[in-house]
């Protein structure tokens, strides 16, 4: 044991001895006076035998607390002692305990290994023993501590009537707000495909009949072309709306060149095209009359489309309709052509036996998918994966805001001017989007989406091609970077203006409106959704598709829309920052006023 520890222990023992002597002498005098005068019937306390104190060098007496001006009467002191023994609060014992505690604190050295545990007063031990074993819950229910929070009560306590009313009003209001929000915002997602089948006529499909229009087949009476064009025109005139928007186009609009029809489809002037070749009827008649065994019925007509433009719209609405039309045309023409051929007795049977395909099915449709969609792993890059671009931009606000606020929080350094703080925040946010969009783009690169394939001619069928060759990845990264700025700066401004918990509702609204207008074709949506052409996500998807699949490029328009969003949100950014500052200062002011009251 160290010297300081031994000295402190004996100094404390001396103080205890002094207090014990005071108590003993006090109770002895009170007993003598009690026998001479009447009292109020309180029980007496016999003085306990004092323990022998070993001899030690004299030490200075412990500092004594000045005696109070009011001296309690003898019978009051005796009653106080019994209150002390019963575990109730005792003013006299509290004074003695306080003297012991102060003396111990004064004489204890900082390096002592003693604790206050062994030196607690008898009064404190009695109070601890009287506490229930349930952690104080029973005692709290009975009355609670003096000066502390009120004790818990039953949920149906009459004192909670006003609280129940307040909570009920708030619950009803919050539920009503969320219910209206669900009906208003989620309906925008459900409604994007409302009456999609009735709006199929908005999906334009060119029907171009070159049959018999080019030499040497100008003298042949066309049969294939007129049958197909008449059938599609009848479908349009029915007015049912449950059909594609077939447009019978004159060959002169394309300079009598079927390749220009392909170019028109590639340029998004139509979703698809049905082309009847100039030699459709002429080659069929020659095959029957000459017994041409090499005749290919699939050379009569063409079906042209670009799958990578929107693979879902093509597979869900356009291709099923076109295939049904092809089946009907093949069946109808085959029946008509077989009857005409069998009635022509000048055709030898041996010719029919040599070219049976010229009799049935007689005609067919060759398919030209100018830009197939693939690989399948590219799907997240142009659809559902872009949702996370919004989410990352949204949650970066809560991650970076505590970092930026260090510039205006004086913690061992002077704060910067607030307008410079706004500039730092804007620059830091844009730089963060620059790096985050890079790593977002790395995900697509890591899963081997092609980013370095050469481009291909517009009218040729080409799969796995890119719009910018080896520079495709950089362009793709810049699309994501500018897109994240257009999406994220809007989230920053709204989060600073509306605050919690409304930012969660904003995120849902922002995701739904962008997804509904970008992942589904607006051509089959109600006209209400045409504002989606100006929404950020729609332009991000369109630019990404044209870059990854070498589609018709409108990337200038796409970047123009995205930069417009960035500019508007950058202008609003300082105002949102100052508004958030004003809200925080007003909240602190109200809080300080509430504390004063």
C-alpha positions as CSV (number, residue, x, y, z in Angstrom):
1,X,0.0,0.0,0.0
2,X,1.4,3.4,-0.9
3,X,2.1,6.0,1.7
4,X,-0.5,8.4,0.3
5,X,-3.1,5.7,0.4
6,X,-2.3,4.8,4.1
7,X,-2.3,8.5,5.1
8,X,-5.6,9.1,3.4
9,X,-7.2,6.1,5.0
10,X,-6.2,7.1,8.5
11,X,-7.1,10.7,7.9
12,X,-10.6,9.6,6.9
13,X,-10.8,7.4,10.0
14,X,-9.9,10.3,12.2
15,X,-12.8,12.3,10.7
16,X,-15.2,9.3,11.3
17,X,-14.0,9.1,14.9
18,X,-14.6,12.8,15.5
19,X,-18.2,12.5,14.1
20,X,-18.8,9.4,16.2
21,X,-17.7,11.2,19.4
22,X,-20.1,14.1,18.5
23,X,-23.0,11.6,18.0
24,X,-22.2,9.8,21.3
25,X,-21.9,12.9,23.4
26,X,-25.1,14.3,21.8
27,X,-27.2,11.2,22.4
28,X,-25.9,10.9,26.0
29,X,-26.9,14.4,26.8
30,X,-30.3,13.9,25.2
31,X,-30.9,10.8,27.2
32,X,-30.2,12.6,30.5
33,X,-32.5,15.5,29.6
34,X,-35.1,13.1,28.4
35,X,-35.5,11.5,31.8
36,X,-36.2,14.9,33.5
37,X,-38.8,16.4,31.1
38,X,-41.8,15.0,29.3
39,X,-41.6,13.8,25.8
40,X,-43.9,12.8,23.0
41,X,-43.6,9.1,23.4
42,X,-40.9,8.5,20.9
43,X,-38.6,5.5,21.7
44,X,-35.2,6.1,23.1
45,X,-31.8,5.2,21.6
46,X,-29.2,3.7,23.8
47,X,-25.7,4.8,23.2
48,X,-23.7,2.1,21.5
49,X,-20.4,1.3,23.1
50,X,-17.6,3.1,21.5
51,X,-14.8,1.1,20.0
52,X,-11.3,1.4,21.2
53,X,-9.2,3.8,19.2
54,X,-5.6,2.8,18.8
55,X,-3.1,5.4,19.8
56,X,-1.6,7.4,17.0
57,X,0.1,10.8,16.7
58,X,-2.3,13.7,17.1
59,X,-3.6,15.1,13.9
60,X,-5.4,18.4,13.2
61,X,-9.1,18.2,13.6
62,X,-11.2,17.9,10.5
63,X,-12.9,21.1,9.3
64,X,-16.3,21.5,10.9
65,X,-19.4,22.8,9.2
66,X,-20.8,25.8,10.9
67,X,-23.7,24.9,13.1
68,X,-27.1,26.0,11.8
69,X,-28.9,28.9,13.3
70,X,-31.8,26.8,14.2
71,X,-31.0,24.2,16.9
72,X,-33.4,21.2,16.9
73,X,-34.9,20.2,20.2
74,X,-33.8,17.0,22.0
75,X,-36.9,15.0,21.2
76,X,-36.6,16.2,17.6
77,X,-33.0,14.8,17.4
78,X,-34.2,11.5,18.8
79,X,-37.0,11.3,16.2
80,X,-34.5,12.2,13.5
81,X,-32.4,9.3,14.5
82,X,-35.3,6.9,14.3
83,X,-36.2,8.3,10.9
84,X,-32.7,7.6,9.9
85,X,-32.9,4.0,11.1
86,X,-36.2,3.6,9.2
87,X,-34.6,4.7,5.9
88,X,-36.4,8.0,5.7
89,X,-34.7,11.3,4.9
90,X,-32.9,12.8,7.8
91,X,-31.6,16.4,7.8
92,X,-29.2,15.9,10.7
93,X,-27.7,12.7,9.2
94,X,-27.4,14.3,5.8
95,X,-25.3,17.1,7.4
96,X,-23.0,14.6,9.1
97,X,-22.7,12.5,5.9
98,X,-21.9,15.6,4.0
99,X,-19.1,16.5,6.4
100,X,-17.6,13.1,6.1
101,X,-17.7,13.2,2.3
102,X,-16.1,16.6,2.0
103,X,-13.3,15.7,4.4
104,X,-12.6,12.6,2.4
105,X,-12.5,14.5,-0.9
106,X,-10.1,17.1,0.6
107,X,-7.7,14.5,2.1
108,X,-7.8,11.9,-0.7
109,X,-4.8,12.1,-3.1
110,X,-5.3,11.8,-6.9
111,X,-3.2,8.6,-7.0
112,X,-5.0,6.8,-4.3
113,X,-6.5,3.4,-5.2
114,X,-9.4,3.8,-2.7
115,X,-12.9,4.2,-3.8
116,X,-15.9,5.7,-2.2
117,X,-17.7,2.4,-2.1
118,X,-16.6,1.3,1.4
119,X,-17.1,4.7,2.9
120,X,-20.8,5.3,2.1
121,X,-22.9,6.4,5.0
122,X,-25.2,4.1,6.8
123,X,-28.1,6.2,5.6
124,X,-27.2,5.5,1.9
125,X,-26.9,1.8,2.6
126,X,-30.3,1.7,4.2
127,X,-31.8,3.5,1.2
128,X,-30.2,1.1,-1.2
129,X,-31.5,-1.9,0.8
130,X,-35.0,-0.5,0.7
131,X,-35.1,-0.3,-3.1
132,X,-37.0,-3.0,-4.9
133,X,-35.2,-5.6,-7.0
134,X,-37.1,-4.6,-10.1
135,X,-34.8,-1.8,-11.0
136,X,-36.9,0.9,-9.4
137,X,-40.0,0.4,-11.5
138,X,-42.2,-0.4,-8.5
139,X,-40.9,2.6,-6.6
140,X,-41.3,4.8,-9.6
141,X,-44.9,3.8,-10.0
142,X,-45.7,4.6,-6.4
143,X,-44.4,8.1,-6.5
144,X,-41.2,8.7,-8.5
145,X,-38.1,10.6,-7.3
146,X,-38.2,14.1,-6.0
147,X,-37.5,16.6,-8.8
148,X,-37.3,13.9,-11.5
149,X,-39.8,12.9,-14.3
150,X,-43.3,11.9,-13.3
151,X,-43.8,8.2,-12.7
152,X,-45.3,6.1,-15.5
153,X,-49.0,5.4,-15.4
154,X,-51.5,3.2,-17.2
155,X,-52.4,4.1,-20.8
156,X,-56.0,4.8,-19.8
157,X,-55.1,7.1,-16.9
158,X,-57.4,10.1,-16.8
159,X,-54.4,12.5,-16.8
160,X,-53.6,11.3,-20.4
161,X,-56.9,12.4,-21.8
162,X,-55.5,15.5,-23.4
163,X,-52.4,13.6,-24.7
164,X,-54.6,11.0,-26.3
165,X,-56.5,13.7,-28.1
166,X,-53.3,15.3,-29.4
167,X,-51.9,12.0,-30.5
168,X,-55.1,11.0,-32.2
169,X,-55.3,14.2,-34.2
170,X,-51.6,13.9,-35.3
171,X,-52.2,10.2,-36.3
172,X,-55.2,11.0,-38.4
173,X,-53.5,13.9,-40.1
174,X,-50.4,11.9,-40.9
175,X,-52.4,8.9,-42.2
176,X,-54.5,11.2,-44.3
177,X,-51.4,12.9,-45.8
178,X,-49.8,9.5,-46.7
179,X,-53.1,8.2,-48.1
180,X,-53.4,11.2,-50.4
181,X,-49.8,10.9,-51.4
182,X,-50.2,7.2,-52.3
183,X,-53.2,7.9,-54.5
184,X,-51.6,10.9,-56.2
185,X,-48.1,9.7,-56.8
186,X,-48.5,5.9,-57.2
187,X,-51.3,6.6,-59.6
188,X,-48.8,8.3,-61.9
189,X,-46.9,5.0,-62.2
190,X,-50.0,2.9,-62.7
191,X,-51.4,5.3,-65.2
192,X,-48.5,5.4,-67.6
193,X,-49.8,2.2,-69.2
194,X,-53.5,3.0,-68.8
195,X,-55.3,2.3,-72.1
196,X,-51.9,1.2,-73.7
197,X,-53.8,-1.2,-76.0
198,X,-56.1,1.6,-77.2
199,X,-53.0,3.8,-77.9
200,X,-51.2,1.2,-80.1
201,X,-52.1,3.3,-83.1
202,X,-49.5,5.8,-81.8
203,X,-46.8,3.3,-82.8
204,X,-46.2,4.2,-86.4
205,X,-45.4,1.4,-88.9
206,X,-44.6,2.2,-92.5
207,X,-46.2,0.0,-95.2
208,X,-44.3,0.7,-98.4
209,X,-45.4,-1.2,-101.6
210,X,-42.6,-1.3,-104.2
211,X,-44.3,-4.3,-106.0
212,X,-44.2,-3.7,-109.8
213,X,-42.7,-0.2,-109.5
214,X,-39.2,-0.9,-110.8
215,X,-37.8,-2.3,-114.0
216,X,-37.9,-5.0,-115.3
217,X,-41.1,-5.8,-113.3
218,X,-43.2,-2.7,-114.3
219,X,-45.2,-4.8,-116.8
220,X,-46.2,-7.3,-114.1
221,X,-49.6,-6.8,-112.5
222,X,-48.8,-6.6,-108.8
223,X,-50.7,-9.0,-106.5
224,X,-48.7,-9.2,-103.2
225,X,-48.4,-5.5,-102.5
226,X,-52.0,-4.5,-103.0
227,X,-53.3,-7.3,-100.8
228,X,-51.1,-6.2,-97.9
229,X,-51.8,-2.5,-98.2
230,X,-55.5,-3.0,-98.6
231,X,-55.5,-5.2,-95.4
232,X,-53.7,-2.7,-93.3
233,X,-55.9,0.2,-94.6
234,X,-59.0,-1.7,-93.6
235,X,-57.6,-2.2,-90.1
236,X,-57.0,1.6,-89.8
237,X,-60.5,2.4,-91.1
238,X,-62.1,0.2,-88.5
239,X,-61.2,2.7,-85.9
240,X,-61.1,0.1,-83.1
241,X,-57.7,1.4,-81.9
242,X,-56.4,-2.1,-81.1
243,X,-53.9,-2.1,-83.9
244,X,-50.6,-0.5,-84.8
245,X,-50.5,2.8,-86.6
246,X,-50.0,1.5,-90.1
247,X,-49.1,4.2,-92.5
248,X,-49.2,3.4,-96.2
249,X,-46.3,5.4,-97.6
250,X,-45.7,6.1,-101.3
251,X,-42.4,4.7,-102.6
252,X,-41.5,8.1,-104.0
253,X,-41.1,9.4,-100.5
254,X,-38.0,7.1,-100.3
255,X,-36.8,7.7,-103.9
256,X,-38.0,4.1,-104.7
257,X,-35.2,2.8,-102.6
258,X,-35.9,0.2,-99.9
259,X,-32.7,1.1,-98.1
260,X,-34.0,4.5,-97.4
261,X,-37.0,2.9,-95.7
262,X,-34.5,1.2,-93.4
263,X,-32.8,4.5,-92.8
264,X,-36.1,6.0,-91.8
265,X,-36.7,3.3,-89.3
266,X,-33.2,3.7,-88.0
267,X,-33.8,7.5,-87.6
268,X,-36.8,6.8,-85.4
269,X,-39.3,8.1,-87.9
270,X,-41.3,4.9,-87.4
271,X,-41.1,2.0,-85.0
272,X,-41.1,-0.6,-87.8
273,X,-41.7,-0.9,-91.5
274,X,-43.2,-3.5,-93.9
275,X,-41.7,-3.4,-97.3
276,X,-43.1,-5.3,-100.3
277,X,-40.2,-5.7,-102.7
278,X,-40.4,-4.7,-106.3
279,X,-40.0,-8.2,-107.6
280,X,-42.5,-9.9,-105.2
281,X,-45.1,-10.8,-107.7
282,X,-42.8,-11.1,-110.7
283,X,-40.5,-13.7,-109.2
284,X,-43.4,-15.7,-107.9
285,X,-45.0,-15.9,-111.3
286,X,-41.6,-16.8,-112.9
287,X,-41.1,-19.6,-110.3
288,X,-44.5,-21.2,-111.2
289,X,-44.2,-20.8,-114.9
290,X,-40.6,-21.9,-115.2
291,X,-40.4,-24.4,-112.2
292,X,-37.7,-22.4,-110.4
293,X,-36.7,-24.7,-107.5
294,X,-34.4,-21.9,-106.0
295,X,-37.3,-19.6,-105.4
296,X,-37.3,-18.2,-101.9
297,X,-40.7,-17.0,-100.6
298,X,-39.0,-14.9,-97.9
299,X,-37.7,-12.6,-100.5
300,X,-41.1,-11.2,-101.3
301,X,-41.4,-8.9,-98.2
302,X,-39.3,-7.3,-95.5
303,X,-40.0,-6.4,-91.8
304,X,-37.6,-3.8,-90.4
305,X,-37.3,-2.6,-86.8
306,X,-34.7,-1.6,-84.2
307,X,-35.0,-3.7,-81.1
308,X,-32.4,-1.7,-79.0
309,X,-34.6,1.4,-79.3
310,X,-37.0,-0.2,-76.7
311,X,-36.9,-4.0,-76.5
312,X,-40.0,-4.1,-74.2
313,X,-42.2,-2.0,-76.5
314,X,-41.1,-4.1,-79.5
315,X,-41.7,-7.4,-77.8
316,X,-44.9,-6.5,-76.0
317,X,-46.8,-4.5,-78.6
318,X,-45.2,-4.2,-82.0
319,X,-43.8,-7.6,-82.9
320,X,-46.9,-9.6,-81.8
321,X,-49.1,-7.4,-84.0
322,X,-46.7,-7.6,-87.0
323,X,-46.4,-11.4,-86.7
324,X,-50.1,-11.8,-86.6
325,X,-50.4,-9.6,-89.7
326,X,-47.8,-11.7,-91.5
327,X,-49.6,-14.9,-90.6
328,X,-52.9,-13.6,-91.9
329,X,-51.3,-12.2,-95.1
330,X,-49.5,-15.5,-95.8
331,X,-52.6,-17.5,-95.3
332,X,-54.9,-15.2,-97.3
333,X,-52.5,-14.8,-100.2
334,X,-51.7,-18.5,-100.3
335,X,-55.3,-19.4,-100.6
336,X,-55.9,-16.8,-103.3
337,X,-52.7,-17.7,-105.2
338,X,-53.3,-21.5,-105.1
339,X,-56.7,-21.1,-106.5
340,X,-55.4,-18.9,-109.3
341,X,-52.5,-21.2,-110.1
342,X,-54.6,-24.4,-110.3
343,X,-57.2,-22.6,-112.5
344,X,-54.4,-21.7,-115.0
345,X,-54.1,-24.9,-117.1
346,X,-51.2,-23.5,-119.1
347,X,-48.9,-24.2,-116.1
348,X,-47.4,-27.7,-116.3
349,X,-47.8,-29.8,-113.2
350,X,-44.1,-30.7,-113.4
351,X,-43.3,-27.0,-112.7
352,X,-45.4,-27.1,-109.6
353,X,-43.7,-30.2,-108.5
354,X,-40.3,-28.6,-109.0
355,X,-41.1,-25.5,-106.9
356,X,-43.8,-26.4,-104.4
357,X,-42.8,-23.4,-102.2
358,X,-44.1,-21.2,-105.0
359,X,-47.5,-22.6,-104.4
360,X,-47.5,-22.7,-100.7
361,X,-46.6,-20.5,-98.8
362,X,-45.8,-18.5,-101.9
363,X,-44.7,-15.4,-100.0
364,X,-43.0,-14.7,-96.7
365,X,-41.4,-11.9,-94.7
366,X,-37.7,-11.5,-94.1
367,X,-36.8,-9.8,-90.8
368,X,-34.1,-7.2,-90.4
369,X,-33.4,-6.1,-86.9
370,X,-31.0,-3.3,-87.5
371,X,-29.7,-3.1,-83.9
372,X,-30.5,-6.1,-81.7
373,X,-30.6,-5.6,-78.0
374,X,-27.7,-7.3,-76.2
375,X,-26.1,-8.6,-74.2
376,X,-28.7,-9.2,-71.5
377,X,-26.4,-7.7,-68.8
378,X,-26.9,-4.3,-70.5
379,X,-30.5,-4.2,-69.2
380,X,-29.7,-2.5,-65.9
381,X,-27.5,0.1,-67.6
382,X,-30.4,1.4,-69.6
383,X,-33.4,0.7,-67.3
384,X,-33.8,-0.4,-63.7
385,X,-30.1,0.2,-62.7
386,X,-30.6,3.9,-63.3
387,X,-32.9,4.1,-60.3
388,X,-29.8,3.7,-58.1
389,X,-28.3,6.7,-59.8
390,X,-31.2,8.7,-58.2
391,X,-30.8,7.0,-54.9
392,X,-27.1,7.5,-54.7
393,X,-27.5,11.2,-55.6
394,X,-30.2,11.5,-52.9
395,X,-28.4,9.9,-50.0
396,X,-25.1,11.7,-50.7
397,X,-26.8,14.8,-49.2
398,X,-27.0,13.3,-45.7
399,X,-23.5,11.8,-46.0
400,X,-21.7,15.0,-47.1
401,X,-23.7,17.7,-45.2
402,X,-22.1,17.1,-41.8
403,X,-18.7,17.3,-43.5
404,X,-19.4,20.7,-45.1
405,X,-21.0,22.2,-41.9
406,X,-17.6,22.0,-40.2
407,X,-16.7,25.1,-42.2
408,X,-19.4,27.1,-40.4
409,X,-19.0,25.4,-37.0
410,X,-16.4,27.2,-34.8
411,X,-14.5,24.3,-33.2
412,X,-11.0,25.6,-32.6
413,X,-11.1,27.6,-35.8
414,X,-13.0,30.6,-37.1
415,X,-16.0,29.9,-39.4
416,X,-16.0,30.8,-43.1
417,X,-18.4,33.3,-44.6
418,X,-21.7,31.7,-45.4
419,X,-21.6,32.5,-49.1
420,X,-18.2,30.8,-49.4
421,X,-19.7,27.9,-47.5
422,X,-22.4,27.7,-50.2
423,X,-19.8,27.7,-52.9
424,X,-17.8,25.0,-51.2
425,X,-20.9,22.9,-50.9
426,X,-21.8,23.2,-54.5
427,X,-18.2,22.5,-55.7
428,X,-17.9,19.6,-53.3
429,X,-21.3,18.1,-54.4
430,X,-20.4,18.3,-58.1
431,X,-17.0,16.7,-57.5
432,X,-18.6,14.0,-55.5
433,X,-21.0,13.3,-58.4
434,X,-18.0,13.2,-60.8
435,X,-16.4,10.4,-58.9
436,X,-19.6,8.5,-57.9
437,X,-20.7,8.5,-61.5
438,X,-17.4,7.1,-62.5
439,X,-17.6,4.2,-60.2
440,X,-21.3,3.7,-61.2
441,X,-20.1,3.4,-64.8
442,X,-17.3,0.9,-63.7
443,X,-20.0,-1.5,-62.7
444,X,-21.2,-1.8,-66.3
445,X,-17.6,-2.1,-67.5
446,X,-16.8,-4.8,-64.9
447,X,-19.7,-7.0,-66.2
448,X,-18.2,-6.8,-69.7
449,X,-20.8,-4.7,-71.5
450,X,-19.1,-3.8,-74.8
451,X,-17.5,-0.3,-74.7
452,X,-15.0,-0.5,-77.5
453,X,-16.7,-2.0,-80.5
454,X,-16.6,-0.1,-83.8
455,X,-19.7,1.5,-85.3
456,X,-21.6,0.1,-88.3
457,X,-23.6,1.5,-91.2
458,X,-27.1,2.6,-90.3
459,X,-28.9,0.3,-92.7
460,X,-27.0,-2.8,-91.9
461,X,-27.9,-5.4,-89.3
462,X,-25.2,-5.1,-86.6
463,X,-25.1,-6.5,-83.1
464,X,-22.7,-5.5,-80.3
465,X,-21.7,-2.2,-81.8
466,X,-21.0,1.1,-80.1
467,X,-21.5,4.6,-81.2
468,X,-18.1,6.0,-80.4
469,X,-15.8,3.1,-80.6
470,X,-13.1,3.1,-77.9
471,X,-14.4,6.4,-76.6
472,X,-17.8,5.0,-75.8
473,X,-17.0,4.5,-72.1
474,X,-16.0,8.1,-71.6
475,X,-19.2,9.3,-73.2
476,X,-21.2,6.9,-71.1
477,X,-19.5,8.2,-68.0
478,X,-20.3,11.8,-68.9
479,X,-24.0,10.9,-69.5
480,X,-24.1,9.4,-66.0
481,X,-22.2,12.4,-64.5
482,X,-24.4,15.1,-66.0
483,X,-27.5,13.0,-65.3
484,X,-26.5,12.6,-61.6
485,X,-26.0,16.3,-61.4
486,X,-29.5,17.0,-62.8
487,X,-31.1,14.4,-60.5
488,X,-29.0,15.0,-57.4
489,X,-29.0,18.9,-57.3
490,X,-32.7,18.8,-57.4
491,X,-32.7,16.4,-54.4
492,X,-30.3,18.7,-52.6
493,X,-32.5,21.7,-53.1
494,X,-35.7,20.0,-52.1
495,X,-34.1,18.3,-49.0
496,X,-32.9,21.7,-47.8
497,X,-36.2,23.3,-48.3
498,X,-38.7,20.8,-47.0
499,X,-36.5,18.9,-44.5
500,X,-37.4,15.7,-42.7
501,X,-39.6,13.6,-42.9
502,X,-40.9,15.0,-46.2
503,X,-37.7,14.2,-48.0
504,X,-38.7,10.5,-48.1
505,X,-41.9,11.4,-49.9
506,X,-39.9,13.6,-52.3
507,X,-37.6,10.6,-53.1
508,X,-40.6,8.4,-53.9
509,X,-42.1,11.1,-56.1
510,X,-38.8,11.7,-57.9
511,X,-38.2,8.0,-58.6
512,X,-41.7,7.3,-59.8
513,X,-42.0,10.2,-62.1
514,X,-38.6,9.5,-63.7
515,X,-39.2,5.8,-64.0
516,X,-42.7,6.1,-65.4
517,X,-41.5,8.4,-68.2
518,X,-38.3,6.7,-69.1
519,X,-38.7,2.9,-68.8
520,X,-42.0,2.9,-70.8
521,X,-42.7,4.3,-74.2
522,X,-44.5,7.6,-74.0
523,X,-46.0,6.9,-77.4
524,X,-48.5,4.5,-75.8
525,X,-49.0,6.6,-72.7
526,X,-51.7,9.2,-72.2
527,X,-50.8,12.6,-73.4
528,X,-50.7,13.7,-69.8
529,X,-47.2,12.1,-69.6
530,X,-45.7,14.0,-72.4
531,X,-43.9,16.2,-69.9
532,X,-41.7,13.2,-69.4
533,X,-39.8,14.1,-72.5
534,X,-38.2,17.0,-70.5
535,X,-37.5,14.8,-67.4
536,X,-33.9,13.9,-66.6
537,X,-34.2,10.2,-66.6
538,X,-35.9,10.0,-70.0
539,X,-32.9,11.8,-71.6
540,X,-30.4,9.7,-69.7
541,X,-31.9,6.5,-71.0
542,X,-32.2,7.7,-74.5
543,X,-28.6,8.9,-74.6
544,X,-27.3,5.7,-73.0
545,X,-29.1,3.5,-75.5
546,X,-27.8,5.5,-78.5
547,X,-24.2,5.3,-77.1
548,X,-24.2,1.6,-76.1
549,X,-26.1,0.2,-79.2
550,X,-25.1,2.7,-81.9
551,X,-28.7,4.0,-82.4
552,X,-29.9,7.2,-84.0
553,X,-28.2,9.8,-81.9
554,X,-30.1,12.7,-80.3
555,X,-27.4,13.1,-77.7
556,X,-27.2,16.9,-78.3
557,X,-30.8,17.3,-77.3
558,X,-30.4,14.9,-74.4
559,X,-27.4,16.8,-73.0
560,X,-29.1,20.1,-73.6
561,X,-32.1,19.0,-71.4
562,X,-29.8,17.7,-68.7
563,X,-27.6,20.8,-68.6
564,X,-30.8,22.9,-68.3
565,X,-31.7,20.9,-65.2
566,X,-28.2,21.4,-63.8
567,X,-28.3,25.2,-64.5
568,X,-31.7,25.7,-62.9
569,X,-30.9,23.7,-59.8
570,X,-27.5,25.5,-59.5
571,X,-29.2,28.8,-59.6
572,X,-31.7,27.7,-56.9
573,X,-28.9,26.1,-54.8
574,X,-27.8,29.3,-52.8
575,X,-31.4,30.2,-52.1
576,X,-32.1,26.7,-50.7
577,X,-28.9,26.9,-48.5
578,X,-30.0,30.3,-47.1
579,X,-33.5,29.0,-46.5
580,X,-32.2,26.0,-44.6
581,X,-30.0,28.3,-42.5
582,X,-33.0,30.5,-41.7
583,X,-35.0,27.5,-40.7
584,X,-32.3,26.3,-38.4
585,X,-31.8,29.7,-36.7
586,X,-35.6,30.0,-36.2
587,X,-35.7,26.6,-34.7
588,X,-32.9,27.3,-32.3
589,X,-34.6,30.6,-31.3
590,X,-37.8,28.9,-30.6
591,X,-36.0,26.3,-28.5
592,X,-34.2,28.9,-26.4
593,X,-37.5,30.7,-25.8
594,X,-39.1,27.5,-24.7
595,X,-36.3,26.9,-22.2
596,X,-36.7,30.4,-20.8
597,X,-40.4,29.9,-20.3
